[in-house]
């Protein structure tokens, strides 16, 4: 591998805009953990399974692997500050946002920052290069509030869907 390849790969992936999510969990002592990521993909509709990709050595990944579940908080367009906070690695991130973990939640729900939250049970994980692919079976989905416009990330910046009256609606899962 040449030195240029990692930079070229980053450029390639920067050109692929995607939604922004914060994956959350609690460790064995009940302490909350979470991180911003854009590596989220649907895998199966029956049963409902998704995957997230997380950097090896991440404390959030370690908490997920030490437990049995995680929550996927899909961020809305007004949650850029929360996305940046959870990407920063700040230890006090959960002291600076509103969250709750009640009942059968698989991880903290960031109810002020998310438009939709999925609770997932870990079904498997696989080391791939410097990341781990974690498969999660979705056990519940909660749609929140009025703000449904997703936060997007691409070209190394945050954006939102343009406001338009000419929206087409498709149900598509690969």
N, C-alpha and C positions, 0 to 999 in steps of 0.2 A: 504494500500500500504506500502510495506517495503522500507527501505532506499536503498536497492540494486536495486530495479526495475528501477528507472530513469537511473542509470548507465548502467544496462543491456540493457535498451531500446536504449541509446546512442550507445552502442557497436553494437547492432543489426543494427541500421540505418547507422553507419559508414561503415558497410560491404556492403552497397548498393550504389555503385558509381552512380553518376548522373551528368548531365550538370550543368554549373554555369551560372546564369543570374543576371543581375541588373535590378530591377524594378524601374522605375522612374515616376514621376508625377510633377505637379506644384500646389502650393496651390492657394487660392483665390486671393492672391496678386501677383501671377506669380512667386514666389520663387520656385526654383527647389528642389526636394527631391528625394532620392533614397537609395536603400539598396541592398546588395548582398543576394541572396537566392538560394537554390537548390530545393525548394518545388514548382515545376511547373509540371503541368500535362494536357494533352489534355483531354477534356471531350466529345466534340461532333464535328463531321465534318459538319453537316448540322443542324443548323447554326454552324459556326466555333467558339467554345467556349473552353477556357482554364481556369485553376484555378491556383492561387498562394496562398500560406499559409504564413501569416505574424504574427509576435509576437504582441499580444495585447499591446497597449501603444506605439507602434512604431510611431514616427512622420511622417514617410512615409505613413504608413497605415492611420493615421489621415488625411493627405492631400488627399489621394485617396478617403476616405469616404466623405470628404468635397467637392470633385469635381465629375467628371463623368468618368474619364478615367485614363489609365496608359499605359506606354510602357514597353515591355519586351525586354531587350537587351541581346541576347544570346552571351556570350563571346567566343572569339577565344583563341587559345592556348598561345598567347603572352600577354594576358590580366590579368595575375595573379596579378600584382601590383595593377591594377584597382579593381579587386575583393577584395583584401585585404584592400584597401583604403575604399571602400564602406561598408565593414564589420566592419571597425574600429569605425564608428560613428563620424569621424572627421567632424567638422562643415564646413571646407573649401574644402570639397571633390570636389565640382563643379568648384572651382578655380584651381584645380590641374589636370583636365582632359579636353580634347576637347569634346564639345557637342554643339548641336543646337536643337532648338525647333521651327520649322517653319510650317506655314500652318495649317494643320489639325492634326499635331502630338499630341498624347495623353499624352506625357511626353517627357523629354529630350532624344534625340538620342545620344548615346555614339559611334559615328561613327568610332573612332580609335580603340575601344576595342571590338566591336561587329562584328560578321559575319552575323547576321540576327537580324532584329528588327521587332516586331509586336506591332502595336497600338491597344489598346483594350478599349471598352466602358464597364463600370461596369454594370453588369446585376443584381447581388445580392451579399450579403456577409452573412456569417454565423459564429457565435462564436462557436468554438470547443475547449474546454479546455483552454489553455493559448494562443491560436492562433485564427486568423480569416481567414476563407477560402473566398477568393474573386474570384467570377466568372467574366470573361471578354469575351465579344464577340469581336473577332478579326475583325478590320475594314480595316487594311492594313498590308502588310508584305513587308519589304524591305530587299533584300540580298545585302550585301556590299562587295566590294573589292575582292582581291585574296585570303586572308586568310580564309579558310573555316573549318580548323581543330578546333573542339570545345575544350574548357577548361572543364576538368572533376574534380570532387571532390569525394573522398571516402577514407576510412581508415585514416581520418583526414589529408589528404594531397591533393594537386593539382597535376593533371597528364594530359596527352593528349593521343589521340589515337596513338597506335604504327604505324610507317610508314611501310606500307606493300603493295605489288603489288597484293596480293591475297584477295582483298576486295570483299565482297558480297554485293549486293544492295537489300534492301527490303523496301517496302513502308508499314509501319505498324502503325496503330493507334488503341489503345485499345477501 
